[in-house]
Amino acid sequence: MRILKLTKVSLPRIAVLATGLAAAALAATMSPQVAHAFPSQAQNCATCHAGSTSSATTATPSTTTPAAGAAYTVAISLAANPTGGKSGYAIIPVTAGSGTTNGGDVASDTSFTATMTAPAAAGTYTYTVFTNMGSKATGQTGSATYTLNVTGGSTTPPATTPPATSPPASSGGIHGPYTISSAMCGTCHRAHTAKAPNLLKSGSPASLGSQSTLCLSCHNGTGADAAVKIQYDLVRPVNNAAAREYYSHDAIDATPPIAHTDSQLDEFGGVSNRHSECADCHNSHKVTATGAGDSTQRTDGWDTSGPLAGVSGVSVVNGAAGSTPAYTFLNGVDTNLVTREYQLCFKCHSGSTLLPPPITNKPSKDFLDKGVEFNPANPSFHPVEAAGKNTTPAMAASLAGASTYKLWDFQISSTIRCLNCHASSATPATPLPQPGSALAPHTSSNRGILIRNYQDRVLKPMTGTDAAYSAGDFALCYVCHGQAPFGPPDASTATAATLQTNFSLHSKHLSGLAGKGSGGTDIDTPGAGQGNAICAECHFRLHSTTNKVGAQTLTGDPITGSRLVNFAPNVTASGGVTSWTSTGTGSGSCTLTCHGKSHDGYKYN
C-alpha cells in the first residue's frame, strides 16, 4: 500500500476546499443554465410578484414546425396592469435552443417579440412564457405555453432542466435550498471561474473581494425586496477605528482587511478578527422573507427573525453579577442554532472574541463585554436578556410617556432588542414601527450605529447655540422614555414631569445649569464640565452599571448599583469620596464634585 504524506492545512482552507469539491460535484450533474427572468430570476414571475394574475397572456410562435437550428420569433402579449409599472417576460427552458429569452423592464409594454433559434435536434419541445407588469407588491403576472415540432437534425433531443412547465424546485425562498439538478445555483456561484471565496461569481480576484459585490447586485432595489444598497448610500461620516467612531457595519469594502471565511466556523472566537461581511450576519441559503413584525418578544430576549435564520452566534450561561459568562459557539447547523437575536451580536461584541484593548484615559471609547453587561444578575441593565429591575410606577409612567422622538411602547416587564437602539437613523417614525419589525444595523448617520442621536462624549459648552438644553441631544433616550421630566419646567407637563421620574432634579441638571462651571468639554477628562449637564455624566455606562469607572460607591434602591447610576470620568470626588446613596425610592444624596461644584452629601427627595 502506498502511503501519501499530507501537508498541514488550516481549518478555513480545508473548509473552502471541501466547499469547492462539493460544488464541482454539483456542477457535474447540472444541465446548462436556463433562461433568466428579467432581470435575473429564472422562474415563474409570480414567485416574487404577488399582486394579481391575468389569463390574458399569449405566446404565438411564427412557426410551430421550424427546421432544426432555424430562426423563429414569438409574439408575446399581456394585459395592462391597472396599477401600472414596467413589464417584462422570460421564456423557460432554453437549454435546447437560444435567442432573446428575456426582456422588458423599460416601459409598460403589453407586447414583445422574442427572436429565438430552434433546437439542433429533432423532437417536440414545449416552452413556458412568464410575464409580469408592476412591482413585487402590485405586479400582475401571467403565463402561456407554446409547442414546437422540430424537423431534421438529430433524433435525440437533449434533456431540459428544469421541466418546461415548472420553475426550479426549492424548499425555501429565492436563495434555495434547491434540488441537486437546479441551475439556479449558477446565479451566485461558479465551479471553475469563481472570483471570491465560497465559489462566488463576483468579487475582486486581487483581494478575494467582498461578498457585498454579489449581494448588492440584487439587494439594490431591483432584484430583491430588501434594498440594502440604499442603506449604504446613506450620507454619513466614515468609520474611524482609531477614534472608535463607527457609523456602519462596513460590508461594502471591496478589499476587506480581514476576509470572511465561513459563518459555520468560529472565526471570531478568542482572536482579533474584526470584520463584517454579509454572511457574518446572514445565511443566504436559509433566510426567509418576513413581514412588518419579524421578531417576537420572549421573557429571555427577542427571538431570531427570518433574515437571521441559520446564522452563527454565541450563547451564554450567566454566573454571578459582573462575572464573565460561559460562552458557547452556535454554528447555525441542525440543532446548534441561534435562538435569540442578541446571540448573533455576542459573536463580535462579547468576551467570546478578543475585543480591542482600552485607549489610555479614554473610557468613553472602551469596547466592553456585552455578555458581562447584560447579565440579568447585575443590579442594573437595559433589559436585553431579561426584564429590567426598576419596576416602580415612575418607570412605568416614563415608558408610557410622550416624546417627539417616540418609537417604542415598552412596559416594565418588556425585554428589548439590540436593534431598538442600534439601527438605521433613517428608520421612519410615522407610522410608529413595531418593536419586532425588520430593523437593520447596516448604517446610521449617528455614531455607534444608533437609531437616533445621543450626545455622550462631548459635554455642553458654557455659551453659544449648543449650550441650551435640546431634546435632540438625547433623542435615543426618548425613543422609549417620556421627555417631560428633563427639559425646562413647563406648567403644561408639570404633572407628567413629576410622575415619570424618581429623581426630581433631572430638569435642573439638564436645563438649569447654563453658565455654571469652568471645566472643559471632554467627558473623559477629570474635572471637565461647564453649563448644563448631559445624561451620560450620571449614566455613563448605558448597558449596565457593571463597568463603572474608578472608585464609586453606589448604594442603590433597592440594591447597590441600581437605576443605571454610574458617574462619568469628568465627575470627581468630594473629600475623597464619589458616591450616590439612596434612602428610598425618590430620595437620596450625592457626594462628588461636578462642573466645579462640590456636593458633600447633597440630599434630594
C-alpha positions as CSV (number, residue, x, y, z in Angstrom):
1,M,0.0,0.0,0.0
2,R,1.3,3.4,-0.9
3,I,1.3,6.0,1.9
4,L,0.6,9.6,1.0
5,K,2.1,12.4,3.0
6,L,-0.5,15.1,3.8
7,T,0.7,18.7,4.3
8,K,-0.7,20.7,7.1
9,V,-3.6,22.9,6.0
10,S,-5.5,25.4,8.1
11,L,-9.1,24.7,9.0
12,P,-10.6,27.6,6.9
13,R,-8.7,26.3,3.8
14,I,-10.0,22.8,4.4
15,A,-13.5,24.2,4.6
16,V,-13.1,26.2,1.4
17,L,-11.5,23.1,-0.3
18,A,-14.4,21.0,0.8
19,T,-16.9,23.6,-0.5
20,G,-15.1,23.7,-3.8
21,L,-15.2,19.9,-4.2
22,A,-18.8,19.7,-3.3
23,A,-19.7,22.4,-5.8
24,A,-17.6,20.8,-8.5
25,A,-19.6,17.6,-8.0
26,L,-22.8,19.5,-8.2
27,A,-21.8,21.2,-11.4
28,A,-21.0,17.9,-13.0
29,T,-24.6,16.9,-12.5
30,M,-26.2,20.1,-13.6
31,S,-27.6,20.9,-17.0
32,P,-26.8,24.2,-18.7
33,Q,-28.3,27.3,-17.1
34,V,-31.9,28.1,-18.0
35,A,-33.2,31.5,-19.2
36,H,-33.2,34.2,-16.6
37,A,-36.4,36.0,-15.9
38,F,-35.8,39.8,-16.2
39,P,-33.6,41.0,-14.6
40,S,-32.0,37.8,-13.1
41,Q,-34.5,35.3,-11.8
42,A,-35.2,32.1,-13.8
43,Q,-38.6,31.2,-12.6
44,N,-42.3,31.9,-12.6
45,C,-42.7,35.7,-12.2
46,A,-45.5,35.0,-9.6
47,T,-42.8,33.6,-7.3
48,C,-41.8,37.2,-6.4
49,H,-44.6,39.4,-7.8
50,A,-47.6,38.7,-5.6
51,G,-50.2,41.3,-6.7
52,S,-52.6,39.6,-9.1
53,T,-52.8,37.2,-12.0
54,S,-54.1,37.5,-15.5
55,S,-55.2,34.8,-18.0
56,A,-54.7,37.2,-20.9
57,T,-51.0,36.3,-21.7
58,T,-50.5,34.8,-25.1
59,A,-47.4,33.4,-26.8
60,T,-47.6,32.7,-30.5
61,P,-44.5,31.4,-32.5
62,S,-44.1,32.4,-36.1
63,T,-44.0,28.7,-37.0
64,T,-44.7,25.6,-35.0
65,T,-42.6,23.4,-37.3
66,P,-39.2,25.0,-37.7
67,A,-36.3,23.2,-39.1
68,A,-33.5,22.3,-36.7
69,G,-31.4,25.3,-35.9
70,A,-33.7,27.7,-37.8
71,A,-34.6,31.2,-36.5
72,Y,-38.2,32.0,-35.5
73,T,-40.0,34.6,-33.4
74,V,-42.5,34.5,-30.6
75,A,-45.2,37.2,-30.4
76,I,-45.9,37.8,-26.7
77,S,-48.9,39.8,-25.4
78,L,-50.1,40.6,-21.8
79,A,-52.9,42.5,-20.2
80,A,-52.2,46.0,-18.9
81,N,-52.0,46.2,-15.1
82,P,-54.4,48.8,-13.7
83,T,-51.8,50.0,-11.2
84,G,-49.2,50.4,-14.0
85,G,-45.5,49.6,-13.7
86,K,-42.8,48.3,-16.0
87,S,-43.3,44.9,-17.8
88,G,-41.1,42.0,-18.8
89,Y,-41.1,38.4,-19.8
90,A,-39.0,35.2,-19.6
91,I,-39.0,32.0,-21.7
92,I,-38.1,28.8,-19.9
93,P,-36.3,26.5,-20.6
94,V,-33.7,27.4,-23.3
95,T,-31.1,24.6,-22.9
96,A,-32.4,23.1,-26.2
97,G,-32.4,26.4,-28.1
98,S,-31.3,30.0,-27.9
99,G,-32.4,33.6,-28.5
100,T,-33.7,36.7,-26.8
101,T,-35.1,34.8,-23.9
102,N,-35.8,37.7,-21.6
103,G,-36.6,41.3,-21.9
104,G,-38.5,44.3,-20.7
105,D,-38.2,46.5,-17.6
106,V,-38.3,49.6,-19.8
107,A,-41.9,50.7,-20.0
108,S,-45.5,49.4,-19.5
109,D,-45.4,47.5,-22.7
110,T,-48.2,45.0,-23.4
111,S,-46.4,43.2,-26.3
112,F,-42.9,41.9,-27.1
113,T,-41.3,39.9,-29.9
114,A,-38.7,37.4,-28.9
115,T,-36.2,36.2,-31.6
116,M,-35.4,32.5,-31.0
117,T,-33.4,29.7,-32.5
118,A,-34.9,26.3,-32.7
119,P,-33.1,23.4,-31.1
120,A,-30.5,21.5,-33.2
121,A,-32.2,18.1,-32.5
122,A,-35.5,16.9,-33.9
123,G,-38.3,16.5,-31.5
124,T,-41.2,18.1,-29.7
125,Y,-40.5,21.0,-27.4
126,T,-42.8,22.9,-25.0
127,Y,-41.8,26.3,-23.7
128,T,-43.5,28.5,-21.0
129,V,-43.6,32.2,-21.3
130,F,-43.9,34.1,-18.0
131,T,-45.0,37.8,-17.9
132,N,-45.4,40.5,-15.3
133,M,-46.3,44.2,-15.2
134,G,-45.7,46.1,-12.0
135,S,-43.8,45.9,-8.7
136,K,-43.4,42.9,-6.4
137,A,-46.3,44.1,-4.3
138,T,-48.7,45.1,-7.1
139,G,-47.5,43.1,-10.1
140,Q,-49.9,41.4,-12.4
141,T,-48.4,38.1,-13.6
142,G,-49.4,35.6,-16.3
143,S,-48.1,32.7,-18.4
144,A,-48.7,30.9,-21.7
145,T,-47.1,27.9,-23.4
146,Y,-46.2,27.1,-27.0
147,T,-45.0,23.9,-28.6
148,L,-42.6,23.3,-31.4
149,N,-42.2,20.2,-33.6
150,V,-38.7,20.5,-34.9
151,T,-37.8,18.6,-38.0
152,G,-34.4,17.5,-39.2
153,G,-31.2,17.3,-37.2
154,S,-30.5,14.6,-34.6
155,T,-33.4,12.3,-33.4
156,T,-32.3,12.5,-29.7
157,P,-33.2,15.8,-28.2
158,P,-31.1,17.0,-25.3
159,A,-32.5,17.0,-21.8
160,T,-34.1,20.2,-20.5
161,T,-33.6,21.3,-16.9
162,P,-35.9,22.2,-15.2
163,P,-39.1,20.7,-16.7
164,A,-40.6,23.0,-19.2
165,T,-43.7,23.8,-17.1
166,S,-42.1,24.2,-13.7
167,P,-39.7,26.6,-12.0
168,P,-36.6,25.2,-10.3
169,A,-37.6,23.1,-7.3
170,S,-36.9,24.8,-4.0
171,S,-37.9,24.2,-0.4
172,G,-37.1,27.8,0.6
173,G,-37.1,31.3,-0.9
174,I,-35.2,32.8,-3.8
175,H,-31.9,31.6,-2.4
176,G,-33.0,28.0,-2.1
177,P,-32.1,25.4,-1.0
178,Y,-32.7,23.9,-4.5
179,T,-32.6,20.4,-5.8
180,I,-29.3,18.9,-6.9
181,S,-30.2,19.4,-10.5
182,S,-31.2,23.1,-10.3
183,A,-29.3,25.6,-12.4
184,M,-30.3,28.4,-10.0
185,C,-27.1,27.8,-8.1
186,G,-25.3,29.4,-11.0
187,T,-27.0,32.7,-10.2
188,C,-24.4,33.2,-7.4
189,H,-21.8,30.5,-7.8
190,R,-19.3,29.3,-10.3
191,A,-17.4,26.0,-10.1
192,H,-14.4,26.9,-12.3
193,T,-14.4,30.6,-12.7
194,A,-15.3,31.8,-9.2
195,K,-14.0,35.3,-8.2
196,A,-14.3,35.1,-4.4
197,P,-14.3,32.6,-1.6
198,N,-17.1,30.1,-1.4
199,L,-17.2,29.9,-5.2
200,L,-18.9,33.2,-5.6
201,K,-19.1,34.5,-9.1
202,S,-18.4,38.2,-8.2
203,G,-15.6,39.9,-6.4
204,S,-12.1,41.1,-6.8
205,P,-9.5,38.5,-7.8
206,A,-6.7,40.6,-6.4
207,S,-8.2,40.8,-2.9
208,L,-10.7,37.9,-2.9
209,G,-13.3,40.7,-2.9
210,S,-16.2,41.5,-0.7
211,Q,-19.4,39.4,-0.7
212,S,-21.4,42.6,-1.0
213,T,-20.3,42.9,-4.6
214,L,-22.5,40.0,-5.3
215,C,-25.2,40.5,-2.7
216,L,-25.9,44.1,-3.6
217,S,-26.3,43.3,-7.3
218,C,-29.8,42.1,-6.3
219,H,-30.3,43.8,-2.9
220,N,-30.2,47.2,-4.6
221,G,-33.9,47.6,-5.0
222,T,-34.1,46.0,-8.4
223,G,-34.0,42.3,-7.8
224,A,-34.9,42.0,-4.1
225,D,-37.3,43.4,-1.6
226,A,-34.6,44.5,0.8
227,A,-32.8,47.5,-0.8
228,V,-29.7,47.2,1.4
229,K,-27.6,49.2,-1.0
230,I,-29.8,52.3,-0.4
231,Q,-28.8,52.0,3.3
232,Y,-25.1,52.0,2.4
233,D,-25.7,55.1,0.2
234,L,-26.9,57.0,3.4
235,V,-24.8,60.1,3.8
236,R,-22.8,59.6,7.0
237,P,-19.3,60.1,8.4
238,V,-16.8,57.3,7.5
239,N,-15.8,54.8,10.2
240,N,-12.7,55.9,12.2
241,A,-11.3,52.9,14.1
242,A,-8.5,55.0,15.7
243,A,-11.1,57.3,17.3
244,R,-13.6,54.4,17.9
245,E,-16.2,56.1,15.8
246,Y,-18.4,53.7,13.8
247,Y,-21.3,54.5,11.5
248,S,-21.7,51.2,9.7
249,H,-21.1,47.5,9.7
250,D,-18.9,48.1,6.7
251,A,-19.7,45.2,4.5
252,I,-19.1,47.1,1.2
253,D,-15.3,47.3,1.3
254,A,-14.2,45.7,-2.0
255,T,-10.9,44.9,-0.3
256,P,-11.7,44.0,3.3
257,P,-8.7,43.9,5.5
258,I,-9.8,40.6,7.0
259,A,-11.6,38.4,4.7
260,H,-14.6,36.4,5.8
261,T,-14.2,32.6,5.6
262,D,-17.3,30.7,6.7
263,S,-20.1,31.6,9.2
264,Q,-20.1,28.0,10.4
265,L,-16.5,28.3,11.6
266,D,-15.8,30.1,14.9
267,E,-13.7,32.6,13.0
268,F,-14.1,35.3,15.8
269,G,-13.6,33.0,18.8
270,G,-10.8,34.2,21.0
271,V,-8.9,36.1,18.3
272,S,-8.8,39.7,17.0
273,N,-10.6,39.2,13.7
274,R,-13.0,42.1,13.4
275,H,-14.8,42.4,10.1
276,S,-18.4,42.5,8.8
277,E,-19.3,40.7,5.6
278,C,-22.8,40.0,4.6
279,A,-22.5,36.3,5.6
280,D,-21.4,37.1,9.1
281,C,-25.0,38.1,9.9
282,H,-27.0,36.3,7.2
283,N,-27.1,32.7,5.9
284,S,-28.3,33.3,2.3
285,H,-29.4,29.7,1.9
286,K,-31.6,29.7,4.9
287,V,-33.0,33.2,5.2
288,T,-36.7,33.7,4.9
289,A,-38.8,36.7,3.9
290,T,-40.6,38.4,6.7
291,G,-43.3,41.0,7.1
292,A,-43.7,44.0,9.3
293,G,-43.2,42.0,12.5
294,D,-40.3,39.6,12.1
295,S,-39.1,39.1,15.7
296,T,-41.1,38.0,18.7
297,Q,-40.6,39.1,22.3
298,R,-39.7,36.5,24.9
299,T,-39.1,36.8,28.6
300,D,-35.4,35.9,27.9
301,G,-34.9,38.2,24.9
302,W,-36.3,38.5,21.4
303,D,-36.1,35.5,19.1
304,T,-34.3,35.4,15.8
305,S,-36.0,36.8,12.7
306,G,-36.3,35.3,9.2
307,P,-33.3,37.2,7.9
308,L,-31.1,35.7,10.6
309,A,-32.1,32.1,10.1
310,G,-29.2,29.7,10.0
311,V,-26.6,32.2,11.0
312,S,-23.9,31.5,13.7
313,G,-23.7,33.2,17.1
314,V,-22.7,32.8,20.7
315,S,-24.9,31.8,23.6
316,V,-24.2,32.5,27.3
317,V,-24.6,30.8,30.6
318,N,-24.5,33.5,33.2
319,G,-23.0,33.5,36.6
320,A,-22.8,36.0,39.5
321,A,-23.2,39.7,38.8
322,G,-20.3,41.2,37.0
323,S,-18.8,37.8,36.2
324,T,-17.8,36.6,32.7
325,P,-20.4,34.1,31.4
326,A,-19.6,30.7,29.8
327,Y,-19.7,31.2,26.0
328,T,-20.8,28.6,23.5
329,F,-20.3,29.0,19.8
330,L,-23.5,28.2,17.8
331,N,-22.7,27.3,14.2
332,G,-26.2,27.6,12.9
333,V,-26.4,24.0,11.7
334,D,-29.1,21.4,12.6
335,T,-29.9,21.9,16.3
336,N,-26.9,24.1,17.1
337,L,-28.9,27.3,16.3
338,V,-29.1,30.9,17.3
339,T,-32.5,31.3,19.1
340,R,-32.2,34.8,20.4
341,E,-31.2,37.9,18.3
342,Y,-28.6,39.1,20.8
343,Q,-26.7,35.8,20.4
344,L,-25.7,37.0,16.9
345,C,-24.4,40.3,18.3
346,F,-22.4,38.5,21.0
347,K,-20.3,36.8,18.3
348,C,-18.4,40.1,17.8
349,H,-19.4,42.2,20.8
350,S,-18.7,39.9,23.8
351,G,-15.7,38.3,25.5
352,S,-16.1,35.3,23.3
353,T,-13.9,37.2,20.9
354,L,-10.8,39.2,21.5
355,L,-12.0,42.8,21.9
356,P,-9.8,45.8,21.1
357,P,-7.8,47.0,24.1
358,P,-8.8,50.2,26.0
359,I,-7.3,53.5,25.0
360,T,-5.5,55.1,27.9
361,N,-7.6,57.8,29.7
362,K,-10.5,57.4,27.2
363,P,-13.1,55.2,29.0
364,S,-15.9,56.5,26.8
365,K,-14.3,54.6,23.9
366,D,-13.9,51.3,25.6
367,F,-15.0,48.1,23.9
368,L,-16.9,46.3,26.7
369,D,-18.0,42.7,27.0
370,K,-21.8,42.8,26.3
371,G,-22.1,39.3,27.8
372,V,-21.0,40.7,31.1
373,E,-23.0,43.8,30.8
374,F,-26.4,42.2,30.1
375,N,-26.2,39.5,32.7
376,P,-29.6,39.6,34.5
377,A,-27.8,39.0,37.8
378,N,-26.4,42.6,37.5
379,P,-28.0,45.2,39.7
380,S,-29.0,47.4,36.8
381,F,-29.0,46.9,33.0
382,H,-31.0,47.6,29.9
383,P,-33.3,44.5,29.5
384,V,-31.9,42.6,26.6
385,E,-31.6,39.1,28.2
386,A,-34.3,39.6,30.8
387,A,-36.8,42.3,32.0
388,G,-35.3,45.1,34.0
389,K,-35.3,45.5,37.7
390,N,-36.8,49.0,38.0
391,T,-40.5,48.2,38.4
392,T,-41.5,51.4,40.1
393,P,-44.6,53.4,39.0
394,A,-42.3,56.1,37.8
395,M,-40.5,53.8,35.3
396,A,-43.9,52.5,34.1
397,A,-45.0,56.1,33.5
398,S,-41.7,57.0,31.8
399,L,-42.1,54.2,29.3
400,A,-45.7,55.3,28.6
401,G,-44.8,59.0,28.5
402,A,-45.0,61.2,25.4
403,S,-41.9,62.2,23.3
404,T,-41.3,63.8,20.0
405,Y,-38.9,61.0,19.2
406,K,-41.0,58.1,20.4
407,L,-40.6,54.9,18.5
408,W,-41.3,52.0,21.0
409,D,-44.1,51.4,23.5
410,F,-42.4,49.1,26.1
411,Q,-43.6,48.2,29.6
412,I,-41.6,47.4,32.8
413,S,-42.0,43.7,32.0
414,S,-40.6,44.0,28.5
415,T,-37.3,42.8,27.0
416,I,-35.8,44.9,24.2
417,R,-33.7,44.2,21.2
418,C,-30.2,45.5,20.4
419,L,-31.9,46.8,17.2
420,N,-34.3,49.0,19.2
421,C,-31.2,51.3,19.8
422,H,-28.8,50.2,17.1
423,A,-30.4,50.5,13.6
424,S,-30.6,52.9,10.7
425,S,-31.0,56.6,11.5
426,A,-33.4,56.7,8.6
427,T,-35.9,54.4,10.4
428,P,-39.2,56.3,10.0
429,A,-41.2,57.4,13.0
430,T,-44.6,57.7,11.1
431,P,-46.3,55.4,11.4
432,L,-44.7,54.1,14.5
433,P,-42.7,50.9,13.6
434,Q,-43.4,47.7,15.5
435,P,-40.7,46.8,18.1
436,G,-40.1,43.5,16.3
437,S,-40.1,45.0,12.8
438,A,-37.4,44.4,10.2
439,L,-34.7,46.8,11.5
440,A,-31.2,46.7,10.2
441,P,-28.0,47.9,11.8
442,H,-26.2,48.3,8.5
443,T,-25.6,52.1,8.6
444,S,-26.5,55.2,10.6
445,S,-25.6,58.9,10.5
446,N,-25.3,58.6,14.3
447,R,-22.1,57.3,15.9
448,G,-22.5,53.8,17.3
449,I,-24.9,53.0,14.5
450,L,-27.6,54.4,16.8
451,I,-31.2,54.8,15.6
452,R,-31.3,58.3,16.9
453,N,-28.8,60.9,18.1
454,Y,-27.2,60.6,21.6
455,Q,-24.6,63.1,23.0
456,D,-22.2,61.4,25.3
457,R,-18.5,62.1,24.6
458,V,-18.7,65.9,24.4
459,L,-20.1,67.9,27.2
460,K,-22.2,71.1,26.8
461,P,-20.3,74.3,26.2
462,M,-20.7,77.4,28.5
463,T,-22.2,79.6,25.8
464,G,-23.3,79.5,22.2
465,T,-26.1,77.8,20.3
466,D,-25.3,74.4,21.8
467,A,-25.3,75.5,25.4
468,A,-29.1,75.3,25.9
469,Y,-31.0,72.1,26.6
470,S,-32.1,70.3,23.4
471,A,-34.2,67.2,23.4
472,G,-32.5,66.2,20.1
473,D,-29.2,65.7,22.0
474,F,-30.8,62.8,23.9
475,A,-33.2,61.6,21.2
476,L,-32.0,58.0,21.7
477,C,-33.4,58.0,25.3
478,Y,-36.7,59.4,24.1
479,V,-37.4,56.6,21.6
480,C,-38.6,54.8,24.8
481,H,-38.9,57.3,27.6
482,G,-41.2,60.3,28.1
483,Q,-39.2,63.6,27.9
484,A,-41.3,65.7,30.3
485,P,-39.0,65.5,33.4
486,F,-35.9,66.6,31.6
487,G,-36.4,69.9,29.8
488,P,-37.0,73.3,31.3
489,P,-40.0,73.5,33.7
490,D,-43.3,73.6,31.8
491,A,-46.6,74.1,33.5
492,S,-48.4,72.1,30.8
493,T,-46.3,69.0,31.6
494,A,-45.7,69.5,35.3
495,T,-47.7,66.5,36.4
496,A,-46.1,64.2,33.8
497,A,-42.6,65.5,34.8
498,T,-43.3,64.5,38.4
499,L,-44.8,61.1,37.7
500,Q,-42.2,60.0,35.1
501,T,-39.1,60.0,37.2
502,N,-37.9,59.1,40.7
503,F,-35.2,61.8,40.6
504,S,-36.8,65.3,40.9
505,L,-33.7,67.2,39.8
506,H,-33.3,66.0,36.2
507,S,-34.6,69.2,34.8
508,K,-32.3,71.3,36.9
509,H,-29.3,69.4,35.8
510,L,-30.1,69.3,32.1
511,S,-31.5,72.7,31.6
512,G,-30.8,74.8,34.7
513,L,-27.0,75.0,34.9
514,A,-26.3,77.3,31.9
515,G,-23.2,79.4,32.6
516,K,-22.1,77.4,35.6
517,G,-18.7,75.8,35.9
518,S,-15.4,76.4,34.1
519,G,-14.1,72.9,33.0
520,G,-13.6,71.6,29.5
521,T,-16.0,69.7,27.3
522,D,-14.2,66.2,27.2
523,I,-16.2,63.7,29.3
524,D,-13.1,61.6,29.7
525,T,-11.2,64.5,31.4
526,P,-11.5,64.6,35.3
527,G,-12.9,68.0,36.4
528,A,-14.4,68.9,33.0
529,G,-17.8,70.3,32.8
530,Q,-19.4,73.7,32.2
531,G,-23.0,74.7,31.8
532,N,-25.9,72.2,31.5
533,A,-25.2,68.5,32.2
534,I,-25.8,65.6,29.8
535,C,-27.4,62.2,30.6
536,A,-24.0,60.4,30.3
537,E,-22.5,62.2,33.3
538,C,-24.6,60.3,35.8
539,H,-25.5,57.3,33.5
540,F,-22.1,56.8,31.9
541,R,-22.3,53.1,31.1
542,L,-25.7,52.7,29.5
543,H,-25.8,48.9,29.1
544,S,-25.3,48.3,32.8
545,T,-23.5,49.6,35.9
546,T,-21.1,46.7,36.0
547,N,-18.1,48.5,34.4
548,K,-18.2,51.8,36.4
549,V,-15.1,54.0,36.1
550,G,-12.8,54.3,39.1
551,A,-13.8,54.2,42.8
552,Q,-17.5,54.9,43.1
553,T,-19.8,53.9,46.0
554,L,-23.3,53.4,44.6
555,T,-25.7,52.4,47.3
556,G,-28.8,52.0,45.3
557,D,-32.5,51.4,45.6
558,P,-33.2,48.6,46.4
559,I,-29.7,47.2,45.8
560,T,-26.3,48.6,45.2
561,G,-25.6,49.7,41.6
562,S,-29.3,50.1,40.6
563,R,-31.0,52.8,38.5
564,L,-28.1,52.7,35.9
565,V,-26.4,55.3,38.1
566,N,-22.6,55.4,37.4
567,F,-20.6,58.5,37.0
568,A,-18.5,59.7,34.1
569,P,-14.8,60.3,34.4
570,N,-15.3,64.1,34.5
571,V,-17.1,63.7,37.8
572,T,-14.6,63.7,40.6
573,A,-14.5,63.1,44.3
574,S,-15.5,65.4,47.1
575,G,-13.4,64.9,50.2
576,G,-12.0,61.8,48.6
577,V,-15.5,60.3,48.0
578,T,-17.6,59.7,44.9
579,S,-20.9,58.3,45.9
580,W,-24.6,58.1,45.4
581,T,-26.6,56.9,48.4
582,S,-30.3,56.1,48.1
583,T,-32.5,56.4,51.1
584,G,-35.6,55.0,49.4
585,T,-37.4,55.4,46.1
586,G,-37.2,59.1,45.1
587,S,-34.8,60.2,47.8
588,G,-31.0,60.1,48.5
589,S,-27.8,62.0,48.5
590,C,-24.7,62.6,46.4
591,T,-21.1,63.2,47.4
592,L,-18.9,64.3,44.5
593,T,-17.6,67.2,42.5
594,C,-19.3,68.0,39.2
595,H,-18.9,71.1,36.9
596,G,-16.7,72.6,39.6
597,K,-19.4,72.3,42.2
598,S,-18.7,70.2,45.3
599,H,-21.7,68.1,46.5
600,D,-21.0,67.0,50.1
601,G,-23.9,64.8,51.0
602,Y,-26.3,66.9,48.9
603,K,-29.8,65.5,49.5
604,Y,-32.8,65.3,47.2
605,N,-36.4,64.0,47.7
